[in-house]
């Protein structure tokens, strides 16, 4: 967020991460997570497994929000890159941090990692603020939610409040401290059109309850993300506006060119600033929010209760008849019993069916929920299958 006084809780509805160590002088670390998704890169060719890279920024460590984010990422099994880490503990509590530093640093990091080959231009990346973001679901699910947007857009979270622009109507939100931009300030849209600060809140069409862009969460292909960052940072440096205001200008000037979308219906990101009771089906921040009241925990199927009930095939092989694991929960159980990291569920038509092990550097188990639309025979030489053990004559397992 752009100021310590404007801290909205951002919820990444469907996400998974893991944290790793700080890289000396740069203040960021390196690694990548694979996520399952039926996606298409900028080249137009479909890809059954699309790599996702997650970045966050913090200028204070330790910070309780970053620690909570790190704990969630570790539990959910992905990779988190942290940039920043430049201030002494407690700095954020007594000083306003730079509202522009995170995007300037992020651009440098992305350009460096592209140059070094750590990431590819068609990979997906996510950026989140480091102090006020919560994670709720596996990474494969956020990719599936994102892929419902056509054309792999740069997707930015939406919020109910029109910031940093002056409010001229109650629909522009309740948080208007009048501290950001003078109402009579004008900004060029193109050669023949200018827009004043007081007109911005009316310029964004309303297609959902979270109408206005919020830079605390965003997602898209690396190449598109980088183009947005370049435009945003140039505006910050040339036009004397903070990074949130600059992102508005990027949207107004270049949304069609860069395929930019605002998540106005909270399909991927949910912003809790100006939350009101009843906005969600279940009230958040209550003691039993993650509980399932009056629902008994199902017992494990007797035949699958022990680790010996599962086996991993060789590469490029399906399970024998009757041995497929056709349920995601059973697939997750099999991964745990075999000591292999669980990567999540995805829907991949034409890909390896059911419960698979990706031995392509990720060393993780995924469940393909495509059902009959999955490949009839194995197609990927780096995938094997997790199966129920089928007793062979003499009592040994047969595959």
C-alpha positions as CSV (number, residue, x, y, z in Angstrom):
1,X,0.0,0.0,0.0
2,X,1.1,3.5,-0.5
3,X,1.2,4.7,3.1
4,X,1.5,3.3,6.6
5,X,-1.9,5.0,7.3
6,X,-3.7,3.2,4.5
7,X,-3.3,-0.5,5.2
8,X,-6.0,-2.7,3.8
9,X,-6.1,-6.4,4.4
10,X,-5.6,-8.1,1.0
11,X,-6.7,-11.7,0.7
12,X,-5.2,-13.8,-2.1
13,X,-8.1,-16.2,-2.4
14,X,-6.4,-19.1,-4.1
15,X,-2.7,-19.2,-3.5
16,X,0.3,-21.2,-2.3
17,X,3.9,-20.2,-1.5
18,X,7.1,-21.0,0.4
19,X,9.8,-18.7,1.8
20,X,13.5,-19.0,1.3
21,X,16.6,-17.2,2.4
22,X,17.8,-13.6,1.8
23,X,20.4,-13.1,-0.9
24,X,23.1,-10.9,0.6
25,X,23.4,-7.5,-1.0
26,X,20.3,-7.7,-3.3
27,X,17.7,-8.4,-0.6
28,X,15.9,-10.9,-2.7
29,X,16.1,-14.7,-3.2
30,X,15.8,-17.0,-6.1
31,X,13.7,-20.0,-6.9
32,X,10.5,-21.0,-8.8
33,X,7.3,-22.9,-8.3
34,X,5.5,-24.9,-11.0
35,X,1.7,-24.7,-11.1
36,X,-0.6,-26.8,-13.1
37,X,-2.8,-25.0,-15.6
38,X,-4.0,-25.4,-19.2
39,X,-2.5,-22.1,-20.3
40,X,-1.3,-20.4,-23.5
41,X,1.9,-18.4,-23.6
42,X,2.5,-15.2,-25.7
43,X,3.5,-17.5,-28.6
44,X,0.0,-18.9,-28.6
45,X,1.0,-22.5,-27.9
46,X,-0.8,-24.3,-25.1
47,X,1.3,-25.4,-22.1
48,X,0.1,-28.1,-19.7
49,X,2.2,-26.9,-16.8
50,X,3.0,-23.2,-16.4
51,X,5.6,-21.9,-14.0
52,X,4.6,-19.3,-11.5
53,X,6.9,-17.0,-9.6
54,X,5.8,-15.1,-6.5
55,X,7.3,-11.8,-5.4
56,X,6.7,-9.6,-2.3
57,X,8.2,-6.4,-1.0
58,X,9.0,-5.4,2.6
59,X,11.1,-2.5,3.8
60,X,11.0,-3.8,7.4
61,X,12.1,-7.1,8.9
62,X,10.9,-8.6,11.1
63,X,7.4,-7.5,10.4
64,X,4.4,-9.5,11.7
65,X,2.6,-9.4,8.4
66,X,5.6,-10.7,6.5
67,X,6.2,-13.4,9.1
68,X,2.6,-14.5,8.7
69,X,2.9,-14.5,5.0
70,X,6.2,-16.5,5.2
71,X,4.6,-19.1,7.5
72,X,1.7,-19.6,5.2
73,X,3.9,-19.9,2.2
74,X,6.0,-22.6,3.8
75,X,3.0,-24.6,4.8
76,X,1.5,-24.4,1.4
77,X,4.6,-25.5,-0.4
78,X,5.6,-23.0,-3.1
79,X,8.3,-20.3,-3.3
80,X,8.3,-16.7,-2.2
81,X,10.8,-14.1,-3.4
82,X,11.3,-11.2,-1.0
83,X,12.8,-7.9,-2.2
84,X,13.5,-4.9,0.0
85,X,14.6,-5.8,3.5
86,X,16.4,-2.4,3.8
87,X,15.2,-0.9,7.1
88,X,15.7,-1.5,10.7
89,X,13.0,-3.3,12.8
90,X,10.1,-0.9,13.7
91,X,10.9,1.6,10.9
92,X,7.6,1.2,9.2
93,X,5.8,2.0,12.5
94,X,7.3,5.5,12.8
95,X,8.0,6.6,9.2
96,X,6.2,6.5,6.0
97,X,8.0,4.1,3.7
98,X,8.7,5.0,0.0
99,X,5.6,4.4,-2.1
100,X,7.6,3.9,-5.2
101,X,10.5,1.8,-4.1
102,X,8.8,-1.6,-4.4
103,X,8.0,-1.3,-8.2
104,X,11.4,0.2,-9.0
105,X,13.1,-2.7,-7.3
106,X,10.7,-5.2,-8.8
107,X,11.5,-4.1,-12.3
108,X,15.2,-4.4,-11.7
109,X,14.8,-7.9,-10.2
110,X,12.6,-9.1,-13.1
111,X,15.0,-7.8,-15.7
112,X,17.9,-9.4,-13.9
113,X,16.2,-12.8,-13.5
114,X,15.1,-12.8,-17.1
115,X,18.7,-12.1,-18.2
116,X,20.0,-14.8,-16.0
117,X,17.5,-17.3,-17.3
118,X,15.9,-17.9,-13.9
119,X,12.5,-17.0,-15.3
120,X,11.0,-17.0,-18.8
121,X,8.9,-14.3,-20.4
122,X,5.8,-16.6,-20.7
123,X,6.0,-17.7,-17.1
124,X,3.3,-16.3,-14.8
125,X,4.2,-14.0,-11.9
126,X,2.4,-12.7,-8.9
127,X,3.3,-9.6,-6.8
128,X,1.8,-8.9,-3.4
129,X,2.4,-6.4,-0.6
130,X,4.4,-8.0,2.2
131,X,2.6,-6.7,5.3
132,X,-1.1,-7.2,4.8
133,X,-1.8,-10.2,2.6
134,X,-3.3,-13.5,3.6
135,X,-3.2,-16.8,1.6
136,X,-6.0,-19.2,1.5
137,X,-5.7,-21.9,-1.2
138,X,-3.2,-23.9,-3.3
139,X,-1.3,-22.3,-6.1
140,X,-2.8,-24.5,-8.7
141,X,-6.2,-23.1,-7.8
142,X,-5.2,-19.4,-8.3
143,X,-3.8,-20.3,-11.7
144,X,-7.0,-22.0,-12.6
145,X,-9.0,-18.9,-11.5
146,X,-6.6,-16.6,-13.3
147,X,-6.8,-18.7,-16.6
148,X,-10.5,-18.0,-16.8
149,X,-9.6,-14.5,-17.9
150,X,-9.0,-14.6,-21.6
151,X,-5.7,-13.7,-23.2
152,X,-3.5,-13.9,-20.1
153,X,-4.0,-10.4,-18.9
154,X,-2.1,-8.2,-16.4
155,X,-4.7,-8.7,-13.6
156,X,-4.7,-6.2,-10.8
157,X,-6.8,-6.4,-7.6
158,X,-9.8,-4.2,-7.2
159,X,-11.0,-2.2,-4.1
160,X,-14.1,-0.2,-3.2
161,X,-12.2,3.0,-2.6
162,X,-11.0,5.4,-5.3
163,X,-7.5,6.3,-4.2
164,X,-5.5,8.5,-4.5
165,X,-8.0,10.7,-6.3
166,X,-10.4,13.3,-4.8
167,X,-13.9,11.9,-4.2
168,X,-16.9,13.7,-5.7
169,X,-19.6,11.1,-5.1
170,X,-20.4,8.6,-2.2
171,X,-19.8,5.7,-4.7
172,X,-16.1,6.7,-4.8
173,X,-15.6,5.2,-1.3
174,X,-15.5,6.2,2.3
175,X,-11.7,6.7,2.6
176,X,-10.9,10.1,1.3
177,X,-8.3,12.0,3.4
178,X,-7.7,14.5,0.7
179,X,-4.0,14.1,1.0
180,X,-2.9,12.7,-2.4
181,X,-3.6,14.8,-5.5
182,X,-5.0,18.4,-5.8
183,X,-8.4,18.3,-7.6
184,X,-7.3,20.8,-10.3
185,X,-4.2,18.8,-11.3
186,X,-4.4,17.5,-14.9
187,X,-2.8,14.5,-16.6
188,X,-2.5,13.8,-20.3
189,X,-4.2,10.7,-21.7
190,X,-2.9,11.2,-25.2
191,X,-2.0,14.1,-27.4
192,X,-5.5,15.5,-27.6
193,X,-7.0,14.6,-24.2
194,X,-6.4,15.5,-20.6
195,X,-8.1,14.3,-17.4
196,X,-8.3,16.2,-14.1
197,X,-7.7,14.5,-10.8
198,X,-11.3,15.0,-9.8
199,X,-12.5,13.0,-12.9
200,X,-10.5,9.8,-12.3
201,X,-13.1,8.2,-10.0
202,X,-15.7,8.4,-12.8
203,X,-13.4,7.2,-15.5
204,X,-13.3,3.5,-14.4
205,X,-16.5,1.6,-15.6
206,X,-18.2,-0.3,-12.7
207,X,-18.5,-4.0,-13.5
208,X,-18.4,-5.3,-9.9
209,X,-18.2,-4.2,-6.2
210,X,-14.4,-3.8,-6.3
211,X,-14.3,-1.1,-9.0
212,X,-11.0,0.7,-8.5
213,X,-7.5,-0.7,-9.0
214,X,-5.3,-1.5,-6.0
215,X,-1.6,-2.2,-6.6
216,X,-1.2,-4.5,-3.5
217,X,-1.9,-7.6,-5.6
218,X,-1.4,-8.3,-9.3
219,X,-0.7,-11.2,-11.6
220,X,0.2,-11.9,-15.2
221,X,2.8,-13.2,-17.7
222,X,6.3,-12.0,-16.9
223,X,6.7,-10.1,-20.2
224,X,3.4,-8.2,-19.7
225,X,4.1,-7.5,-16.1
226,X,7.5,-6.0,-17.0
227,X,5.9,-3.7,-19.6
228,X,3.4,-2.5,-17.0
229,X,6.2,-1.9,-14.5
230,X,8.3,0.1,-17.0
231,X,5.3,2.4,-17.8
232,X,4.4,2.8,-14.2
233,X,7.9,3.6,-13.0
234,X,8.5,6.1,-15.9
235,X,5.3,8.0,-14.8
236,X,6.4,8.0,-11.2
237,X,9.8,9.5,-12.2
238,X,8.5,12.0,-14.8
239,X,5.0,13.1,-13.6
240,X,5.4,13.5,-9.8
241,X,2.7,10.9,-8.8
242,X,3.0,7.9,-6.5
243,X,2.9,4.3,-7.7
244,X,-0.8,3.9,-7.1
245,X,-1.7,7.0,-9.1
246,X,0.8,6.0,-11.8
247,X,-1.0,2.6,-12.2
248,X,-4.3,4.4,-12.8
249,X,-2.5,6.4,-15.6
250,X,-1.1,3.2,-17.1
251,X,-4.6,1.7,-17.1
252,X,-6.2,4.7,-18.7
253,X,-3.5,5.2,-21.3
254,X,-2.5,1.6,-22.1
255,X,-5.1,-0.9,-20.8
256,X,-6.0,-2.2,-24.3
257,X,-2.5,-2.3,-25.5
258,X,-1.2,-4.3,-22.5
259,X,-4.4,-6.3,-21.9
260,X,-4.9,-5.0,-18.3
261,X,-7.9,-6.1,-16.2
262,X,-9.2,-5.1,-12.8
263,X,-10.5,-8.0,-10.6
264,X,-13.7,-6.1,-9.8
265,X,-15.6,-9.2,-8.7
266,X,-12.9,-10.6,-6.5
267,X,-12.4,-13.8,-8.6
268,X,-8.7,-14.0,-7.7
269,X,-8.0,-11.2,-5.2
270,X,-10.2,-9.8,-2.4
271,X,-9.5,-6.4,-0.8
272,X,-10.9,-6.0,2.7
273,X,-10.6,-2.2,2.9
274,X,-14.0,-0.8,3.6
275,X,-15.4,-4.3,4.3
276,X,-18.9,-4.3,5.6
277,X,-20.8,-7.1,7.3
278,X,-22.6,-9.2,4.8
279,X,-20.1,-8.7,1.9
280,X,-19.0,-12.3,2.3
281,X,-21.1,-15.5,2.7
282,X,-19.3,-16.2,6.0
283,X,-18.0,-13.5,8.3
284,X,-14.1,-13.4,8.4
285,X,-12.0,-13.0,11.5
286,X,-14.1,-15.2,13.8
287,X,-12.8,-18.0,15.9
288,X,-14.4,-20.9,13.9
289,X,-13.9,-19.4,10.4
290,X,-11.8,-22.4,9.2
291,X,-13.8,-25.0,11.1
292,X,-16.5,-27.1,9.5
293,X,-19.3,-27.1,12.1
294,X,-21.4,-30.2,12.5
295,X,-19.4,-32.0,9.8
296,X,-17.6,-35.1,11.0
297,X,-14.1,-35.7,9.7
298,X,-14.4,-38.7,7.3
299,X,-12.3,-41.7,8.1
300,X,-9.7,-42.8,5.6
301,X,-10.9,-45.7,3.4
302,X,-9.8,-48.9,5.1
303,X,-7.9,-50.1,2.1
304,X,-6.0,-46.9,1.9
305,X,-5.3,-46.1,5.5
306,X,-1.7,-47.4,5.5
307,X,1.3,-46.1,3.5
308,X,1.7,-49.6,2.0
309,X,-1.5,-49.0,0.1
310,X,0.1,-46.8,-2.6
311,X,2.9,-47.2,-5.1
312,X,4.6,-45.0,-7.7
313,X,5.0,-46.2,-11.3
314,X,7.9,-45.6,-13.5
315,X,7.9,-42.6,-15.9
316,X,5.5,-42.5,-18.8
317,X,3.2,-45.1,-17.3
318,X,-0.4,-45.2,-16.2
319,X,-1.8,-47.4,-13.3
320,X,-3.0,-50.9,-14.1
321,X,-6.8,-51.4,-14.4
322,X,-8.6,-50.6,-11.2
323,X,-5.6,-49.0,-9.5
324,X,-6.1,-45.3,-10.5
325,X,-6.5,-42.7,-7.8
326,X,-9.5,-40.8,-9.1
327,X,-10.0,-38.5,-6.1
328,X,-7.8,-35.5,-5.2
329,X,-8.0,-36.1,-1.5
330,X,-6.8,-39.7,-2.0
331,X,-4.1,-38.4,-4.3
332,X,-2.9,-36.0,-1.6
333,X,-2.9,-38.8,0.9
334,X,-0.8,-41.0,-1.4
335,X,1.7,-38.2,-1.8
336,X,2.0,-37.8,1.9
337,X,2.4,-41.5,2.5
338,X,5.1,-41.7,-0.1
339,X,6.9,-38.6,1.3
340,X,6.4,-36.5,-1.9
341,X,5.4,-32.9,-1.8
342,X,1.8,-32.1,-2.7
343,X,1.5,-29.6,-5.6
344,X,-2.3,-29.3,-5.8
345,X,-5.1,-30.0,-8.2
346,X,-5.5,-28.6,-11.7
347,X,-7.5,-29.2,-14.9
348,X,-5.4,-30.2,-17.8
349,X,-7.2,-31.6,-20.8
350,X,-4.8,-33.8,-22.9
351,X,-2.4,-34.1,-20.0
352,X,-1.4,-37.1,-17.8
353,X,-4.6,-38.3,-16.1
354,X,-5.5,-38.5,-12.4
355,X,-2.8,-38.6,-9.7
356,X,0.7,-37.9,-11.2
357,X,4.2,-37.3,-10.1
358,X,6.1,-34.6,-12.0
359,X,9.8,-35.7,-12.0
360,X,10.8,-32.6,-14.1
361,X,12.7,-30.7,-11.4
362,X,9.6,-30.0,-9.3
363,X,9.4,-33.4,-7.6
364,X,5.8,-32.9,-6.7
365,X,2.4,-34.7,-6.9
366,X,-0.5,-33.2,-8.7
367,X,-4.1,-34.3,-9.4
368,X,-5.5,-33.7,-12.9
369,X,-9.2,-33.1,-12.6
370,X,-9.8,-33.2,-16.4
371,X,-11.4,-36.7,-16.1
372,X,-12.2,-38.2,-19.5
373,X,-10.7,-35.1,-21.2
374,X,-7.2,-36.1,-20.0
375,X,-4.8,-38.0,-22.3
376,X,-5.8,-41.6,-23.1
377,X,-2.2,-42.7,-22.8
378,X,0.8,-41.1,-21.1
379,X,2.2,-38.1,-23.1
380,X,4.9,-36.7,-20.8
381,X,8.2,-38.5,-20.3
382,X,8.7,-36.8,-17.0
383,X,5.4,-38.0,-15.4
384,X,4.7,-41.2,-13.5
385,X,1.5,-42.2,-11.8
386,X,0.5,-42.8,-8.1
387,X,-1.6,-45.9,-7.8
388,X,-3.3,-48.3,-5.4
389,X,-1.2,-51.4,-5.0
390,X,-2.6,-54.3,-6.9
391,X,-1.6,-57.6,-5.2
392,X,0.1,-60.0,-7.6
393,X,0.2,-63.7,-7.1
394,X,2.4,-64.3,-4.1
395,X,1.5,-61.1,-2.4
396,X,3.8,-58.5,-4.0
397,X,2.7,-55.4,-5.6
398,X,2.2,-55.4,-9.4
399,X,2.3,-52.4,-11.7
